[in-house]
Every structure is written in C-alpha cells, then in structure tokens.
Amino acid sequence: MKKSTTDLIELERALISGGVDPRVLRDFRDAVDYVRKAAWAVQEWQERQSNDRDASKVLPFLMFERIRRAAQLCNVIAAELPEKRSVEGTAELSEALEVLRSQLPQPPGPSAA
C-alpha cells in the first residue's frame, strides 16, 4: 500500500508538471484521496479486530466519506454538465439519484415562530 501511495504521488507530480487540464488533475487528486482514506479504513478495521475492539465503528466513517464524495461529484457534474447536449450516462445517474433521494432523511421543515 505504501509503495502504491508513493507511486501515485510521483504520478501526481508528473501530471502537475506536464500541463494537464486542471479538471483531470482534480479528479486524480480526489481519487487518490479516496483510496488513501479507504486504505486507512481497512487498516483501522484490521487493527481493531486484532485488538478485540469494535471494528464496526469504522463503518460510519466509510459512509460519511462516500456521502462526502458523492456530494462532491454531484457538484462537479452540475458545474461541468453541458446544457442542451446529451451526455452518456445521465439517465442512469438520474435514476440512481432518485433512488437515493427517496432514501435520504427529509431535512427539518421551517420552524414555527
């Protein structure tokens, strides 16, 4: 894992110096960050199990990270999605968002003053 992390950091440095589109570089950085956090979660899970501690406490962190990443991706897509042009995969994304929306807790309504 450490070797892979080192390789990814070296690749990032090469991308930065090579005049890569900032959107591509941002996606790469986000992917590396996600892999780093997932690797931490696996390591934490294993350490908790080997020390007879509750490993399930790692799961809320993973869920939080998935939600954070999904929100981040949605914001990037919304900013970059071209208007009046068909983009492959938007129908599937729309369906997935509807399923997710139906399962999200509703935000509290306005309070009566």
KAMO-V209104 format. One record per run of one state. SS is the DSSP state (helix for helix, strand for strand, loop for the rest). FROM is the first residue (numbers start at 1). TO is the last residue. If there is no record, write none. Layout:
ss->SS from->FROM to->TO
ss->SS from->FROM to->TO
This chain:
ss->loop from->1 to->1
ss->helix from->2 to->17
ss->loop from->18 to->21
ss->helix from->22 to->50
ss->loop from->51 to->56
ss->helix from->57 to->80
ss->loop from->81 to->89
ss->helix from->90 to->103
ss->loop from->104 to->113
